[in-house]
């Protein structure tokens, strides 16, 4: 366990070993939220699908995130 104090602006520094373990590079976006157990969760930002909000198997098309399921459904409409 690693303990860090917040600074005057509420910031914390993630230890280098933690950044390395989770492959977090300088300038990379992270998101945080409070889960159902009232715990703060911090994770690498992974934008959801613009249509269904899925976080899995997303592609970027014209600056929009789309999951493969929605892409398949769009292909069916187009046919």
C-alpha positions as CSV (number, residue, x, y, z in Angstrom):
1,X,0.0,0.0,0.0
2,X,1.2,3.5,-0.9
3,X,-0.1,6.6,0.9
4,X,0.0,10.0,-0.7
5,X,-1.2,13.4,0.6
6,X,-3.1,15.8,-1.5
7,X,-1.5,19.2,-2.2
8,X,-3.3,22.6,-1.8
9,X,-5.2,22.1,-5.0
10,X,-6.3,18.6,-4.2
11,X,-3.8,16.9,-6.5
12,X,-2.0,13.6,-5.9
13,X,1.0,12.2,-7.6
14,X,0.8,8.6,-8.8
15,X,4.0,6.8,-7.9
16,X,6.2,5.8,-10.9
17,X,5.9,2.1,-10.1
18,X,2.1,2.4,-10.3
19,X,2.2,4.3,-13.6
20,X,4.6,1.7,-15.0
21,X,2.5,-1.2,-13.8
22,X,-0.7,0.2,-15.4
23,X,1.1,1.6,-18.5
24,X,0.1,5.2,-17.8
25,X,2.1,7.6,-19.9
26,X,2.7,11.4,-19.4
27,X,-0.3,13.3,-20.6
28,X,-2.6,10.3,-20.7
29,X,-6.2,10.9,-19.5
30,X,-7.5,9.2,-16.4
31,X,-11.1,9.1,-15.1
32,X,-12.3,8.8,-11.6
33,X,-15.7,8.1,-10.2
34,X,-17.4,6.8,-7.1
35,X,-18.6,3.2,-7.3
36,X,-21.6,1.5,-5.6
37,X,-19.5,0.9,-2.5
38,X,-18.8,4.6,-2.1
39,X,-15.1,4.0,-3.2
40,X,-13.1,6.3,-5.4
41,X,-12.1,4.4,-8.6
42,X,-9.3,5.7,-10.8
43,X,-8.7,4.2,-14.2
44,X,-7.3,4.9,-17.7
45,X,-9.9,6.9,-19.7
46,X,-11.6,4.7,-22.3
47,X,-14.3,6.6,-24.1
48,X,-17.6,4.7,-24.6
49,X,-19.5,4.1,-27.9
50,X,-21.3,7.2,-29.1
51,X,-24.5,5.2,-29.6
52,X,-24.7,2.5,-26.9
53,X,-22.2,3.6,-24.3
54,X,-20.3,0.3,-24.4
55,X,-16.7,0.5,-23.3
56,X,-15.6,-2.7,-25.0
57,X,-14.0,-3.2,-28.4
58,X,-14.3,0.5,-29.6
59,X,-13.0,2.0,-32.8
60,X,-12.5,5.6,-33.6
61,X,-14.2,6.9,-36.8
62,X,-14.2,10.6,-37.6
63,X,-13.4,11.5,-34.0
64,X,-16.3,9.4,-32.7
65,X,-16.1,6.2,-30.7
66,X,-18.1,3.3,-32.0
67,X,-18.2,-0.3,-30.8
68,X,-18.1,-3.1,-33.3
69,X,-21.7,-4.1,-32.5
70,X,-23.0,-0.7,-33.5
71,X,-20.7,-0.7,-36.6
72,X,-22.3,-4.0,-37.6
73,X,-25.8,-2.7,-37.1
74,X,-25.0,0.4,-39.2
75,X,-23.7,-1.8,-42.0
76,X,-27.0,-3.8,-41.9
77,X,-29.0,-0.6,-42.2
78,X,-26.9,0.6,-45.2
79,X,-27.5,-2.7,-47.1
